């Protein structure tokens, strides 16, 4: 299978479908961009297998847990159940790391109940609250390679 990751066209049917998957999974998610959104948050990433939507990732700006500034966080990562176990989430996270760096951030954060996905990609635990974790990754010049 051929994996392709694209920046979402938020007016597209593929993005609308991905957004519905997210809402079906979590019922409520903050800051999912729509056509009227003019924020400075990077656009979502969508993954396609053989031109069929397989999953995606959205970003959010939220307080940096280490100081008072805003930081860029992963808001959601979702891969359709038909495509899970094929490395799509990892590919989306790697591409998101590059987007983060391209937007001038050197540290990237996520709040998750699936820390192992991030730990194997070089992320570190910052905090733990029960089954939920805040993880971060320091991004640097080594990230500037094509992903």
C-alpha positions as CSV (number, residue, x, y, z in Angstrom):
1,X,0.0,0.0,0.0
2,X,1.1,3.6,-0.7
3,X,0.8,6.1,2.2
4,X,0.5,9.7,1.4
5,X,0.2,12.5,4.0
6,X,-1.3,15.9,2.8
7,X,-2.1,19.1,4.5
8,X,-5.9,19.1,4.7
9,X,-8.1,21.2,2.5
10,X,-10.6,22.1,5.2
11,X,-13.4,22.5,2.6
12,X,-12.8,19.0,1.2
13,X,-15.1,16.0,1.6
14,X,-12.0,14.1,3.0
15,X,-11.6,16.6,5.9
16,X,-15.3,16.6,6.6
17,X,-15.2,12.8,6.8
18,X,-12.1,12.9,9.1
19,X,-13.8,15.5,11.3
20,X,-16.8,13.3,11.7
21,X,-14.6,10.3,12.6
22,X,-13.1,12.4,15.4
23,X,-16.5,13.5,16.7
24,X,-17.8,10.0,16.6
25,X,-14.8,8.8,18.6
26,X,-14.6,11.6,21.2
27,X,-17.9,13.4,20.9
28,X,-16.3,16.8,21.6
29,X,-13.0,18.1,20.5
30,X,-11.7,21.7,20.9
31,X,-10.4,23.8,18.0
32,X,-11.2,21.7,15.0
33,X,-10.7,24.1,12.2
34,X,-13.5,24.8,9.7
35,X,-13.7,26.9,6.6
36,X,-14.3,30.1,8.7
37,X,-11.2,29.5,10.9
38,X,-8.4,32.0,10.4
39,X,-6.2,31.1,13.3
40,X,-2.5,30.6,13.2
41,X,-2.7,27.0,14.1
42,X,-1.3,24.7,11.3
43,X,-3.9,23.0,9.2
44,X,-4.6,19.4,9.9
45,X,-2.8,16.5,8.2
46,X,-4.7,13.8,6.4
47,X,-3.3,10.4,5.5
48,X,-4.4,8.4,2.4
49,X,-3.8,4.8,1.5
50,X,-4.2,4.4,-2.3
51,X,-6.1,7.7,-2.4
52,X,-8.6,6.5,0.3
53,X,-8.7,8.5,3.6
54,X,-7.1,6.5,6.4
55,X,-6.6,9.0,9.2
56,X,-5.4,12.3,10.3
57,X,-3.9,14.6,12.9
58,X,-5.0,18.0,14.2
59,X,-3.1,20.7,16.1
60,X,-4.0,23.0,19.0
61,X,-2.4,25.9,20.7
62,X,-2.5,25.5,24.5
63,X,-0.5,26.7,27.4
64,X,3.1,25.5,27.6
65,X,3.2,23.3,30.8
66,X,6.7,24.5,31.5
67,X,6.1,28.3,31.3
68,X,3.4,30.9,30.6
69,X,3.7,30.9,26.8
70,X,1.5,29.2,24.3
71,X,2.8,26.0,22.8
72,X,1.8,23.9,19.8
73,X,0.2,20.5,20.8
74,X,-1.1,17.5,19.0
75,X,-4.9,17.8,19.4
76,X,-6.0,14.5,17.9
77,X,-4.5,11.6,16.0
78,X,-7.0,9.2,14.6
79,X,-6.6,6.3,12.2
80,X,-9.6,4.4,10.9
81,X,-9.8,0.9,12.3
82,X,-9.4,-0.6,8.8
83,X,-5.9,0.9,8.6
84,X,-4.6,0.6,12.1
85,X,-1.3,-1.3,12.8
86,X,0.3,-0.1,9.6
87,X,2.4,2.8,11.0
88,X,0.1,5.5,9.9
89,X,-0.2,7.2,13.3
90,X,3.6,7.2,13.5
91,X,4.0,8.7,10.1
92,X,1.4,11.4,10.9
93,X,3.3,12.3,14.2
94,X,6.6,12.4,12.4
95,X,5.1,14.8,9.7
96,X,3.5,16.9,12.5
97,X,6.9,17.2,14.2
98,X,8.3,18.8,11.0
99,X,5.2,21.1,10.7
100,X,5.8,22.2,14.3
101,X,9.5,23.0,13.6
102,X,8.5,24.7,10.3
103,X,6.2,27.0,12.3
104,X,9.0,28.1,14.6
105,X,8.4,25.8,17.6
106,X,11.3,23.8,19.1
107,X,9.2,21.8,21.6
108,X,6.0,19.9,20.8
109,X,3.5,18.5,23.3
110,X,0.7,16.0,23.5
111,X,-1.8,14.9,26.1
112,X,-2.5,11.2,25.6
113,X,-3.6,7.9,27.1
114,X,-1.3,6.1,24.5
115,X,2.2,7.1,25.6
116,X,3.9,4.1,24.0
117,X,3.1,5.4,20.5
118,X,5.1,8.6,21.3
119,X,7.8,7.1,23.4
120,X,9.0,4.9,20.5
121,X,9.3,8.1,18.4
122,X,11.6,9.7,20.9
123,X,9.1,11.7,23.0
124,X,9.6,12.0,26.8
125,X,7.1,12.0,29.7
126,X,6.6,15.4,31.3
127,X,3.7,14.5,33.6
128,X,1.4,11.6,34.4
129,X,-2.2,11.8,35.7
130,X,-3.6,8.3,36.1
131,X,-3.8,6.8,32.6
132,X,-3.1,10.1,30.9
133,X,0.3,11.6,30.1
134,X,1.8,14.9,29.0
135,X,4.6,14.1,26.7
136,X,7.0,16.4,24.8
137,X,9.7,16.3,22.2
138,X,12.5,18.7,21.7
139,X,12.8,19.4,18.0
140,X,16.1,20.4,16.4
141,X,18.1,20.7,13.3
142,X,18.0,16.9,12.8
143,X,14.3,17.3,12.2
144,X,14.9,19.3,9.0
145,X,15.2,16.2,6.8
146,X,12.3,15.3,4.5
147,X,9.8,13.0,6.2
